[in-house]
Amino acid sequence: MISDKTMIRKYSRIGLLFFAIMAFIGGTVPIAMISPDVFSNESLPEQLPAFIIIAVVNYSFAFLLLFIRWKLIKKKNFDNTNHFVNLYVN
């Protein structure tokens, strides 16, 4: 039987990747919505710092999730075949 720790690690890696992708999207959507108004030199540039802060917070959160995924949750062999081979060999 596969250990629960391996399954938790596997699903944690998938979850961290999913939330990092969602954070990237969440940071990109406000920038994509505001950029045409900023580049057209209309009256919207006073709101630009707020959108920059939103983007920085979202992107830093996404990079933090990817860093946690990369450094703290190391990818081990999630393949079931090695586990079953070891059961029959021993």
N, C-alpha and C positions, 0 to 999 in steps of 0.2 A: 504494500500500500504506500502511496506517495505521502510524504509527511505534510502536515498542515502548514508547517513553516515555509516549505517550498511554495505551496499554493498561495499563501499570504504574500510572500515576496513577489510572486509572479503577478498577482492581481494589483499589488501596490505599484509595481512598475507600469502596468497598463493604465491605472488610474492617474498616476502622476503625469504620464505622457498626455493623456486626454485633457486634464486640466491645464497643462501648459499650452496645448494647442488652443484651447478655449480662451486662455488669457491673451495669447497672441492675437486672436481674432477680436477680442474685446478691446485691445489697444489700437488695432488697426482701423476698426469701424469709425470711431470718432474722428480720427485723423483724415480718413477718406471723406467723411461728411463735411469737414470744415475746410479742407484744403482748397476747393474751388473758390470759396468766398475769400480766403486769405490772399490767394494769388491774384484775385481780381481787384484788389485795393479798395474794397468797400469798407463799411464801418465796423466790420467784425474783428479787426486785429486786437481790440482790447480784450476779447475772450480767448485769444490765442494762448496766454499763459495757463489758463485753466485746462485747456485741451492738452497742452504739453505735460502738465502735471499728471493728468489722467493716463496719458500714454506712458510716461516714465514709470508710474506705479504699476500699471498692467504689465509692461515689458519686464520690469525688474522682478515682479512676482513670477512671471513665466520662466525667466532665467534661474530664479531660485529653485523652482520646482524641477527644472532640468538638471541643475547642479545636485540637488538631493538625490534625484534618480541616478545620476552618474556616479557620485561619490559614495553615498551611504548605502544604497541598495545595489550591491554588485550583482551582475547577472551570473547566476550559476547555471549549471546544466539543467534545464527544465525538461529535458527529454526523458520520457518514461522508459525508453528501451534499455538504458544503462542500469536503471534500477531493477528491472526484471531480469537482466542478464546476471547481475550480482546475486539475485535471489537463487537462481538455478545453479550458479557456479559454486556458491558456498554451501 
